[in-house]
Amino acid sequence: MGMLMTEQLGISYGEIEIVKDLNLTIPKGQVTTIIGPNGCGKSTILKTMSRILEPKRGAVYLDGKAIHKTPTKEIAQKMAILPQTPEAPSGLTVSELVAYGRFPHQRGFGRLNKEDKDIIEWALHETGMIEFSDRPIEALSGGQRQRVWIAMALAQETELLLLDEPTTYLDLAHQLEVLQLLERLNQQQNRTVVMVIHDLNHAARFAHYMVALNKGKIMKEGSPEEVMTAEVLKEVFTIDAEIVKDPRTGKPVCLTYNLIEQKTNENSKETLAAAYA
């Protein structure tokens, strides 16, 4: 599979321009994490790269083809997308939901053949959900549900996985469970993974490549060591961060931080108080 990339991408909601002239290339066979403040365009970019949204200008290319001009089924055979809050129809079991991942590869009446069933079983094994295959989706925990959706994406047999905040609403243990699963898929199967993620330390820990966004623009991209710096976080999040090296992983970690705006306000109050003293 070739690179997923954007070229002079412009995205708008009505008259409001969210992203302007974005040029981004996703490294093949690596885990890329996208970080940035709320409303900076992270999810919007991911949705446009996965063809959920239509760009106002520019293009997204997959295997050298503009994805918005490529048939849906062809895209679904190459790219799987896990939205921020996916919802399954009521009453579906785990295996039934995962079976949806085989639709892009089916012909005729869409019946599952032996190959489809083998792939579904494999996806359930890979995500540790085989013992829950007959259980209703609504009977699962949050972490288990996320693993089922990832299993469905695996059943698509795509080399590229796009995930929008896959750890939202999960506790710490389940967050690590999901992220370690994605890490394993990358390491063992060479899957290209792109994640929008809020937790900066998770973003740095599990990424080969990081992209920091603000106001629809790339402020910095590169290795975690290049992006996870006090200078970059100051520019992107307006925080004064203390960055150290994780003794277990060797990756950069945000140990603590203060809001720069708060400091400015406090200084202003001190100056005003001095003027009237």
Buried (B, 14 or more C-beta within 10 A) or exposed (E): BEBBBBBEBBBBEEEEBBBBEBEBBBEEBBBBBBBBBEEBBBBBBBBBBBBBBEBBBBBBBBBEBEBBEBEEEBBBBBBBBBBBEBEBEEEBBBBBBBBBBBEBBBEEEEEEEEEBEEBBBBBBBBBEBBEBBEBBBEEBEBBBBBBBBBBBBBBBBBBBBBBBBBBBEBEEEBBBBBBEBBBEBBEEEEBBBBBBBBBBBBBBBBBBBBBBBBBBBBBBBEBBBBBBBBEBBBBBBBBBBEBEEEEEEEBBBBEEBEEBEEEEEEEEEEEEEEEEE
